[in-house]
Amino acid sequence: MAFYVVQFLTGLASAASLFLVASGLSIIFGVTRIVNFAHGAFYMIGAYIAFTLTERLSGAFGFWGGIVVAALAVALIGVIVEMVLLRRIYHAPELFQLLATFGLTLMVEDLVVLIWGPDDLVGRRAPGFRGAIDFFGQNIPSYDLFLIVLGPVVLGILWLLFQRTRWGVLVRAATQDRDMVAALGVNQKWLFTSVFAVGVFLAALGGALQIPRDAVHHAMDLRIIVEVFVVVVIGGLGSIIGAFVAAVLVSELNAFGILIFPKISIILVFLVMAAVLIVRPWGLFGRPEAPARKTPGLTVNPWRPLTSNERLAALAALVLAATLPLFAGNYALTVGSEIAIFVIFAVSLHFLMSVGGLASFGHAAYFGLGAYGVAFLAKMAGLPMIVCLLLGPLLGCMGAAVFGFFAVQLSGVYFAMLTLAFAQIVWSIAFQWVSVTGGDNGILGVWPSSWAASPSHFYWLALGVAALVTITLRVMVFSPFGYALRATRDSVLRSEAIGINAKRMQWTAFVIAGTAAGIGGALFAYLKGSVFPDNLGISLSVDALVMVLLGGVETVSGAVIGAIVYKALNIWLVSQTDLSKLVLGGFIVLIVVVFPKGIVGMLEMLAQRRRKATPPGSATLLAKPIGFAE
């Protein structure tokens, strides 16, 4: 019994730091509606700066002063980021804000390695809390008891701040209705800045307080951000009390999961998150979302099929790409095959987002399921490559059918987070079911047949399949199904009023997108010759989002350009510099600020301006509506 009590107290200590970070993210989202992917980066910077200060400052005053100063310094950095970057994109669709903060995360990961080095840093013990307390033969670190007390204290301070101050009243009002707060004459810019500063301060404080418990390393941002998203969604976006309750729940599940459910310990919190969202879509203490701003996928100009000249231009580009094996080496062909595969992956997510209006944070699940489907058929059943390519993606189709049924019952960020939960469940199964999936050792030896073994033949195969999938999805956009799906995206109530079953349409689109992603995963398994749980990971889902948003989510085929540019740039940077994340993150932030509609979307806008500036009859192509050409 004493052991279980100690385990429970350890969970409470972990909950304190998790609550600090989660409460900061919840406050920021509640007011600014920014899904701040960089919140984990601020947590990590707080830990690194606190490590430096506590090592250089001596005594108890130096240690605790270093913790507070580190959090304040990171809050100041957060203010600069909010004023320089985020203010420019507050009125952009939420996913572009996610893209910008993801770019910041990439930059920070390389910056901390550049400044502090790649090795883990172990901080010193907290003065006054270096010992342990004996509890019936079990030792409880006194620092854990300090954190257990700190959590409720911070909760109380935040409650007083939001309930008993004018600033808190304004923040709560902005959480409910930002437009009304602006109409009352409140300066929203400074309100948003102050909220962002408080949220970042809490994140950095949570990171700084982890120094006596954990090593500081450059991957701690991604580790914490997933748990923080889970906590915020379970508790309810914008609810501080919900964040506290959910932090305790998640931390105790982590503490006892390995003891009670060792085989599913990793997926336990995601199972709980999925269950909460299915039963109560806005979280335990959250409220139903108010009508959001215009979502990605709502185009300014109506989409129309390509003209004959545009079709010929697209065909010429495809033929030109097919000539690559005539003059390129094996490495270039391998890179070209990988880019073609990720074009399939990107256009599948783009179809779901642009036509269906559904932003998935876990699309890699179906890409990875397609890869595992091929690996199972090839290694266990010994089937030929053609059969595996035809049947393997069906595993992604089945996964999309099951998960999509529950996911389409939600909308907005809750839909996105449920797709993330399902993806993490699939990843955890692949990681822990070693007897079937090989765990982190993966499944090796998934090689293509002799007819596709050479780099040139495999490149032509990947290019042909990518073209076929892209054309098929584009045809669907302009089919009766595509028009009905766009109707549900633009207005669920209006579409249902004319007899369209919105949920069925969205579920069908989810299955189609998952199947297409599975096709890309099947080819990827043969390209790499192996399958690992990373093929289902969060980073791959984020890559897909970046490709779609870079190309332009409000276009029909922007994902093709986005995938080519992002993947080619990523591969080239990795081969050219050790700071590839820094450069790539800076490029992403630049694209978001300069080209908020994506690369293709910006080209369309420039073409439209040129068309308006051209005298009537001077150029036939430019005189056409911009919706014809994209």
N, C-alpha and C positions, 0 to 999 in steps of 0.2 A: 504493500500500500504506500509506503514511503517513497518507493521508486516512482510510482505513478503520480504522486503529488509533486515530486521534483520535476517530472516530465511536464506536468501541467504548468508549473511555474516557469519553466524554460520557454514554453509556448507563449505565456503571457509576456515575458521579456522580449521575445521576438516581435510580438504584436505591437509593442510600443513604437519601435522604429518603423515598422510597416504602416502604422497608423499615421505617424508624422508625414511620411511621404504621400500616402493615399489621401489624407485630408488636404494637403496642398494641391494635388491634382484635382480633387473634387471641387475645391473652391474656384480654381482657375476655369474649369469647364462650366461650372454653374453660372458664372458671370459672363465670360468671354466666349463660351461655346467652342473653345479650341481644344481638340483632342491632342494634348501636348506630349508627343512621343519623346521629346527631349527632356522630360521630367526626370527620367533615370540618369541622364547625363549630368543634370544639376546635382543629383544625389551623389554621383561619383566624384564630381569636382569638389563638393563639400568634404568628402572623405579625404581626398588627396591634399587639399589645402590645410585641413585640420591636422593631418599627419605631419606636414611640414612645420606648422606652427607649434604643435605640441612637442616636436623633437627639438626645436630650437629654443623654446621658452621653458624655463625650469620651474619646479615647484607646482603646488596645487593651483595657484593663481595663473601660472603660465598655461597649464593644461586646460583648465576650464575656460579661461579667457580665450585660448586658442580655438576652442570648440565654437564659442559664440562669435568670435571675430570671423572665423571661416564661413559660418552661416550668413553673416551680414555681408561679407565680401561677395559670396555667390549671389545673394539677393540683389546686390548692386549690378552684377553681371546680367542677372535676369532683367533688371530694369532697362539696361542698355539694349538687350536683345529685343525686348518688347517695343521700345521706342524706335529702334532702327529698322527692325524687320517686321514684327507682327502687326504693327499699326498699319502697315501698307497692305495687309492682306486680310483684315478683319471682315471685309465685305465679300471676300472670295468664298467659294464653296468650301465646306469644312475639310474635305479631303486634300485640298491644296494646302491648307494650314498643316495638316498631318504630314504632307510631303516636305514642307519647309522645315518643320521640327525634326523630321527624320534626317534631312540633310545636315542639320546642326549636330545630331547625334553622331553621324559618321565623322564629322570634323573633330568633335571633342574626343572621340576614341583615339584618333591619331595624335592629337595635341597632347593628351596626357602621357602617351608613350614617348613623345618627343621631349617632354619636360621632365617626367619622372622615371622614364625607362620602362622596359617590358616586364621586369621582375615584380613579384608580389612584395608588398611592403607590410611589415608587421609592426603595429604601433605599441606604445607602452601601456601598462595598466593604469587605470584611472586612480589618481591619488585619493585616498580615503576609502576606496572600494577594491582593494587588492586581495582581500582574503575571501573566505567562504564560511558559511554558517552551517553547522551540523544539524541535520534534521533526521532523527532516528537512523543514524548511520549513513545517510546520504548527504553529500556536500552540495549546498546551493551557493553559487557565487554571489557575493554581496552586490556586485554591479548589476546582476540580473534583478535583484530586489529593488535597486534604485530605478531601473527602467520600468519595472512594474508599477511603481508609484508615479513615475513621470507621466505615463500615458494618461491616466485620469486627470492629472493636474493640467496637462496641455488641453485636454478636452474641455475642462471647466473654463480655462482662460479663453478658448475660442468661443465657447458658448456665451460668455459674458461680452466678448468683443462684438459678436453678431447680434446679441439681444439687447444690450444696454448702451450702445454707442450709436451716434448718428451715422457714422461710416458703415457700421454693421447693418443698420436699417436700409441704407442705400444699396448695399451689396445684396441683401435678401430681396429687395425690390427689383434689382437688375436681374437676379436669377429668375424671377417670375415673368418680368416683362421689361426688356431693355428699352424698347421703343417708347413706352410710357415714361420711363425714368428720364430719357432724353427730352421728351416733350415738356417735362416739368423744369427744365433748365439745368439739369445736373451735367457737369462736364464729364462725359463718358471717357474721354481719353485718360484723364488722370485717375478716374475710378478704376479703369481697367489696369492701368500701370500699377496702382497700389495693390490691387488684388493679385496681380502676377508676382509682385515683389514678395507679398506674404506667402503665397504658395511655394515659390522657389526657396524662400527662407526655411520653410518647414521641411522641404525635401533635402536641402543641404544640411540642416540640423540632424535629420535622421541619418544621413550618411556619416556625418562627423561622429555621432554617438556610437557608430558601429566599430570604431577603431579598436577599442579594448576587446571586442568580441571576435572580429573577423579580420582577415588580411585584406588590404586594399589592393585591387587589381583592375586592369583596364576592361574587364568584361562584366563588372558588377552592375553596369547600367542596364544591360539587356536582361540580366537575371532578375533585377528588382522590378523593372517596368511591367513585366508580364504579371507578376503577383499583384502589383499595384492596380493594374487594370481590372484584375479579377475582384479585388477588394472593393474598388469604386463601383463596379457594376453590380455586385451582390448587394452592397449597402444602399445603392441608389445614387445616381449622379447629383451632386450638389448637396448631399446630406452629410454633415459632419458626424452626427450620431451614428448614421448608417455606416460610415467609414470605420468608426471605432468598433462597432459590433462585428462587422465583416472582417476586420483585421484580426480580432480575437478568434473568430471562427476559422479563418484560413490558417492562422498560426497553430492552433490546436490540432487541426487536421494534419498539418505537416508534422507536428510533434508526435501524434499518436498513430498516424497512418502507417508508418513504417513498422510499428509494433503489431497493430491489429490487422491491417490489410497490406502486408508486404508486397503482394503481387500487383496491386493497383495503387500503391502509395503515391505515385507521380500524378496519376490522373484524378485522384480523389477530389481535389479542389475544383477541377474543371467539371467533374460530374455534378458537384454541388452547384456550381455556377450555372450550368445548363439547366438543372432542375429548377433553380430559383427563377431564371428568365422565362422558362416555359410556364410556370405557375403564376409568377408575378412579373410581367415583362419589364417593369421599370424599377426593379430591385426591392429590397425589403423595406426601406424607408424613403424611397424615391417617389416621385409623382409622375403621372403621364406627361410625355413631352408636349410642349406647346407647338403649334404649327411652325415648322422650320423655314429658314430662308430657302431660296431657290436651290434645289439639289443638283449635283452633277448629273448630267444626262439631259437636262432641259435645254434644248438648243435655241439659240436666238433666231437662227434662220432654219426654215424647214429643210429636211433632208430630201434629196432626190437621187435617183440612180445616176451613174456616170453616163456621160454622153459617149457617142461612138469614138470621138477623138481621144477622150480620156481612157476608154477601154483599150484602145490601140497603144497608148502611152504606157499603161500598166502592163500590157502583154510584152511590149518591148523591154521594159525593165526586168520582167521575169526571164525573158530570153537572154538578156545580158547577164543576169545573175547565174544562169545555167551554163554560161561559157567560162565560169571561174576555173573549173578543173583543167582547161586548156592551157593556162599559163601560171597557175598558182601551185605552190607546194603542198605537201601533206598537212603541215601545221595550219596553213591558211584554210584548207578544206575542212579540217576538224573544227576550227573556229566558226567557219561558215555554217557547218552543220548545227553547232550549238546555238548560233543566232537564229537559224530557221526554226529550231525546236522551241526557243523562247518566244518567237513570234506566235507560234501556236498557243503557248501558255498565255501570252499577253492578250491576244485577240479573244480568247475564251473568257477571260475576266472582263475585258472591255465590253463584250456583248452583254454580260450580266449587269454591268454598271451603266453603260450608256443607253442601252435599249430598255433594260429592266429597271434601272434606277436603284439597283441593289449593290451596295459596296461591301464586298466580302473581305475580311481580314484573315481568312483561313483557306484561301483558294489552293494553296500548295497541297492540301490534304488530298485532292483529287488527282493532281499531278503525280504525287507520290504513290497513291493507290494504283494508278495506271502502271507505274514502274514496278511495283511489287507484284501486280497481276501478271506481267510479263515474266518476271523472275520466277514466280511459282510455277507457271506453265512450262517454262524452258528448263528449269533445274529439276523440278519434282516430277513433272509429267513427261518431260523430254519431247515436247512438241516442236515442230519446225517454226522458223521465224515468222513466216506468213500467218500461220494460225495464231501464234502468240500475239502478233500485232493486231489481229482482228478481235481476239477474245480478251486480251489483257486489259484494254481500256474499260471493259465492262465492269471491272471492280471499282473504278472511279465513278462510273455511271450509277452503280448500286449505292455507293457511299453518298453521292450527291442526292439520290432519290430519298434516302433515309434522313439525312441531316437537313436537306432542303425542306422537307415536309414540316419540320419544327421551326426552322429559321424564318420562313416566309410569314409566319404568324406575327413576327415583330417587324420593326422598321427603324430606320436611322441608326444611331450608334449602338443601340441594343441588338439590332440585327447583326451588325458587324462584330460585336463582341461574342454573340452566340456562335457565329461561324468560327471565330478564333478558338472558342472553347472546344468545339467539335474537332477542329484541326489538332489541338493539343492532345485531345483524347486519342486520336489516331496515332499521332507521333509517339505518345507514351506507350501505346500497345506495341508498336513496332520496336521501341527501345527495350521494353521489358520482356517481351515474349521471345526469348532467345532461342528456344527450341524450334520455332517456326521461322522467325525473321532473321535470326542470327544476332539480334541486338545491335550494339554499336559496331560489331564486326561486319555486319551487313551480309548480303548474298553476293558472292563473287562468281566470276566465270560466265556472265550472261553475254556471250559473244554472238555477233550476227552471222548468218549463213554465208557461205562462200560467195554467193552472187551479190552480196551487199558488204562484203568484208573490206574492200579497198576504200580508202578515203573518198575517192571520186564518186564511186557508186553509192556510198552511204550519203554523200552530200546531195546527189541528185534525188535520192529517196526522200530525205528530210525536206528538201526544197519543194518537191512535188506534193508531199503531204501537207506542208505548210500552205502552199497555194490553194490546194483543194479545201482545206478547213476554212481558210480566210474567205474564199469565194462562197462557200456554203453558208457561212454565218452572215455574209453580206447579203446574199439572196434572201435569207430569213428576215433581215431587217426590213426589206421592202415587200415582204409577203403579207397576206392577211393576218397571219399570226404576229408578225412584227408590228404591224399597225395597232393591233389590239393590245400588245404588250406595252407599246409606247403610250397608249391611252391610259393604262393602269399606272404607268410611271408618272404621267402628268397630273392625273386626278383619279384617285381610286373611287371616290363617290360618284363622279360623273360616268366613269366607265361601268360601274355596277348598275347605274341607272338605265343604261342602254343594253343591259343584259350580258355584260362581260363578267366572267368569274375571275376576279382579280387574283385571288390566291392561287387558283389553278394555273393561271397564266404565268405567274411569278415562279411557281414550283416547276413548271415545264421548262422555263428559261434556266432555272438553276440546274436542272438535270442536263440540259443541252450543254451548258457551260462546263459542268463537271466532266461530262463525257469528252468534250474537246480537250480539256486539260489532261485527262487521262491518256489521250492519244499522244500528246506531247511527252508525258512521262514515260510511255512505252518506248518511244524512240530514244529518249534520254538514257534509259537503262541499257539499250544496245550500244549507244555512243560511248558510254563510260565503261561498259562491261561489268557493272556492279550496281547494287542498290543499297542505300544506307538510310537510316531514319532522318538524316538531314534533308533528304528529298521531300519530307513532309513538314519541315521546320518553319518557324515564324519568319525567319530572315528571307526565305524564298517567297513567302506570301507578300512580304513588304516589297521585294524586288518587282513582283508583278504589278503592285499598285504604282510603284515609281514609273515603270514602263508605260502604263496606261496614262498616267497624269502628265508625263513628259510629252507624249504624243499629242494628247488632247482628248479629254473624256467627252467633249461635246462634238466630236467629229465621228464619222462612221468608221474610218480606217486608220485613225491616228495611232492606235496601238502598234501597228506594223512599224511605223517610223520610230516610235518610242522604244520599242524592243531593240531595233537595230542600233539606234544611237546609244542607248544605255548599256547594252551588253557589249558592243564593240568598244566603247569607251572604258568600261569596267575591265575587260580583258587586257586592253592596251595599257591602262594605268598600272595594273598589277605587274606587268612585265617591265615597266619603265621606272617605277619609283616605289620606295617603301612607304610613302605617304599617300597611297592611292585613295584611301578613305577620305583624307582631308581634301584632296583635289576634287574627288567625285561629289562629296558633300557640298563643297563650295559651288560646284557646277549646278547641282540641284537647286540650291538656294537662289542662285542667279536666275535660273530658268523660271522659278516661281515668281520672283519679283519682276523680271523683265518681260516674261512671256506667261502671264497667269492663265492663258487659255491653252497652254501647251504649244509645242512646235508647229504642228499642223494647224491648230486653231489660230495661231498668230499669222501664219502664211495666208490663211483664208481672210483674216481681217485686213491684211495689207492688200490682198487682191481686191477686196471689196472697196477699199478706199481708192485704189487705182482705177477701178471700174467707174466709180462715181465721178472721178476727176477727168475721165476720158470723154470727149465729145460723142454724142450719139452717132452710131454708125461707123466710128473710126476703128473699132475692133470688135469683131463678132464675139470672140470668146469672153472678153472682158465685159461685154454687155449682158451676159447671161447672169441670172441670179447666182449669188455666191454658193447657194446650196447645191448647185450642180457640180461644182468642182471642189473636191477635198481629197 
